[in-house]
Amino acid sequence: MKEATLIKDLLTFLEATPTSYHTSEYIVKQLTQLKNPFTVLSPDRTWNLQAGARYVVKRGGNVLAFILPPNKKAPPNRFTIWASHSDSPALKLKSLSTLEKDNCHIALSEPYGGIAMHSWFNRDLILAGRVFLERNLQANQSKQAAQLLSSSFETKLVALSEIPVTIPALAVHLKSDPTPPNGPASTPNSELELRPLLGLSSEKITTENYIETILQNHIANKIKDKTSKSKTIDKKSVHRKIRGWDLAFVPAEAPSILGVSGEFIAARRLDNLAMTHAGLYAFSSLTNASSTTNKNTFHPKTLPILAVFDHEEIGSNSHEGASSVFLLQTLERIYDCLSFSYEELLKSLHRTVAVSADMAHGSHPNYPHLSSDLTKPLLGKGPALKKQGHLRYITDGSGEAFIRLLAEEHKIPMQTFTGRSDIGSGATIGPLLARELGATTIDLGAPMLSMHSTRELMAAADHLTTISLAHAFFTTSIIKPHS
């Protein structure tokens, strides 16, 4: 695929995935529509796996996709795991009710992750996420029949792109002191100031059901669009009570190409959808390779895995985060279905190399002093290997040797990022994967600017080289150093 088409594919991915739930849904759809499609597995059903087959399992914002080795008699030598995360900083909705102040309805929100607060003002935002609706039973359905359903609830993904809202900033004239610490550079109050303005007060909608009514109308309109006009629509079937929800305000602006020569990509959620897309694209293109003798296929003695986790921005400590047992349980189920022993699983894990792919801080040309000398990634110079003495980035010498040889063999530029010792630089899912799997894990990512803002920036060239690196990782025959 040409470079311009690859970047266009990334932009399409970014625009279609405002939340982690949309991301996991998008990935499953992509994998099931390939020339060699994946079969969707349900975590709560019995698995009947076949050697050489392709499978994908989704749970919330999590996705695990894998391809089983063709030889059912011999377990895979190792796993090759490209892991990333699907969530990004956002403003989580706190209540379906609103506050009514000064003839306006305002929503209550709270920061999700380490947001760059000032970037959220005067920006078009949309409400997006998932809602849980109670299923409507038909008149001829008994309670016993209802119990046979996979769930008593129906999950709906929503993105209210037709209703953009905003958080207006305070005019500079009204600030008592326009200079820091009380002026524009001061930190906004996350409880009182990060409140999206939804609309003017109205007697038609009360504060108690304001947002729920908007959501119900949005869902009803979507159902009507999919239903033939000749059919009568039961109002009860489209206006159902929302029993639960995971919603957030996210930037509405579409991604774009910037720079004199189109060098830059500007978008919401580049951290970490760019790394997720790189893994997905490499994984999908290799899956579509028709011949098992083709060099552009997965290594025959490995079990390749594309892993996407949720909740990284808030510590990963959930049943959908990298700290959960979801990945390890999936590996155990695979080996059990193929009649491989637990001993064989442990041996495969010991030989495994996992990549924790998460965007890196690029050196900012306006603030070069905030990067560490000799180990500062530059935009447009390739992905960066991430290392840190306290192992918040988990790469050790063994993983570094593996990835540098891989990059050299495929002529892929590889930078290094360590960050300044006197400035915190964040964390990744790398240490969590290493702990849960006991496998050699490598932290790396493409450099970027404006991380955790509503509009992040990266070099298009770095995304292309990261895709090449992911492709090389899945196909390599390099064996990691012995511990």
Order of alpha helices (4+ residues) and beta strands (2+ residues): alpha-alpha-beta-beta-beta-beta-beta-beta-beta-beta-beta-alpha-beta-beta-alpha-alpha-beta-beta-beta-alpha-beta-alpha-alpha-beta-beta-beta-alpha-beta-alpha-beta-beta-beta-alpha
